[in-house]
Amino acid sequence: MTPVFDGTAIGWAIASVVAVPVLMVILTEVIGILRRRRSPAVKPLLLLRNWVVPFGGLVGLLVFATRSDQDLVWPRVVATIFGFLVILLSLSVLNYALFATADRGSWRQRVPQIFIEIVRLLLVVVGVAFLFQWVWEADVEGVIAALGVTSIVIGLALQNAAGGIVSGLLVLFEQPFRQGDWITTGGTTGRVVEVNWRALHIDTGSGLQIIPNSGLADASFLNLSRPPGPFTAVATATFAPADPPHVVIATLREVAGDLPTLTPGGEIEVTNAGGGSWTVAIPLDSPVYADSTLSTFRSWLWYAARRRGLSLDKIPVDAAVREAALGHALESASRALHLDDALRDDALRECRVEQFGMGETIDRAGEMGSSVRRVLEGRVILTGPDGEPLPGTVERGDWLGTSALTRERSLTTATAATVVTVLTLPIAFVDRLSRLRPALARDLGADAELRRTQVRDIRAASAPIALRESGSRAADA
């Protein structure tokens, strides 16, 4: 075996006995400093300290102890292990220099991990081949030729599977989508949960769909998560051509603007497609909200269209059904409204019955109401100007919007907790009715005062908490 080092026995002893411990102490201190800095260079230095340096010292001792013309096995074994460790150290340093310190968004940062592993494996194989040729004087060329022939045979036998693997590697290298992106392919929409060399895993909400990369490479797909920014869900609606466009646009914007998943500050676009068809572009933070948002939008739009007398899906509202519902509502509320025959006729002309879907906003805090509503069915939740919930709920027989009688802006926001049916009375009619029926005026005034008291109590209860939080922030500053 050719000596690894040249020099005298004293040089070997000094290098093995003195230099190795000193080098390990220095490496330990350097590793401690880098570990506190959370540097990725710690990994290759640990490999150098724990394995390469000790085996390097062992190689030096064995070569010094066995300086003879005889061909001994143990020095070759140790030299082989040492050479393999040097190969691993070189790969670790290369990985640190190229990928561990890569800038975000650079080509080095975008290289898939599987490509790095494949190149690492090839370099290890080549390095081991040269190592065996150098230490053991093996015939590497014959082994490489045999492996080449074997690879060709296996490739021909498994060309379909190999084609899928190559397609997967190309998809991984191109990276048209990443884990967490939402894509649509072959009529399937879902979130990417895993991308590997063989297949793509998509969570569709109803299960996990596996799409082979070979089919994905030859097909087109839509990445809903790129470019970054709000995702736009598009809803379509059809009205009768006779419906006034400005009323339709206002209704569509109002319904879409109340959706809880709407991107804050997002702009809703309403487009007239002609023939009574309309499209509504709703900006969302993520495609994950698209299905639920469109479902809620269509449900709320049905109630809003009926309240405004629009013919959604070109189906007009049955006037006879509306009149019958109004008559039944006035009959059930006649005692509370103190109606006689003349006032009942006025109510039939001026009042109306309206429905709100679950989650719809009936009244908004800070707005001036134009009507007073009496709940006929359902349950309503009230919140204060800052979104704080008021105690209790508004149910059948209760009033909404009574602050409009004194021309005050509403202090509360009323949200339908269930499907809510209300009797809506215009302010002018309620004013006339209140002058004729003082008992009704007292009831409405008491309800308005109750809401003011509830809002004052909520604000008084939250004021000390806000004061403590502001004091805590000032103390921290």
Secondary structure, 3 states (H helix, E strand, C coil): CCCCCCCCHHHHHHHHHHHHHHHHHHHHHHHHHHHHCCCCCHHHHHHHHHHHHHHHHHHHHHHHHCCCCCCCHHHHHHHHHHHHHHHHHHHHHHHHHHHHCCCCCCHHHHCCHHHHHHHHHHHHHHHHHHHHHHHCCCCHHHHHHHHHHHHHHHHHHCHHHHHHHHHHHHHHHHCCCCCCCEEEECCEEEEEEEECCCEEEEECCCCEEEEEHHHHHCCCCEECCCCCCCEEEEEEEEECCCCCHHHHHHHHHHHHHCCCCECCCCCCEEEEEECCEEEEEEEECCHHHHHHHHHHHHHHHHHHHHHCCCCECCCCCCHHHHHHHHHHHHHHHHHHHCCCHHHHHHHHHHCEEEEECCCCEEECCCCECCEEEEEEECCEEEECCCCCECCCCECCCCEECHHHHHCCECCCEEEECCCEEEEEEEHHHHHHHHHHCHHHHHHHHHHHHHHHHHHHHHHHHHHHHHHHHHHHHHHHC
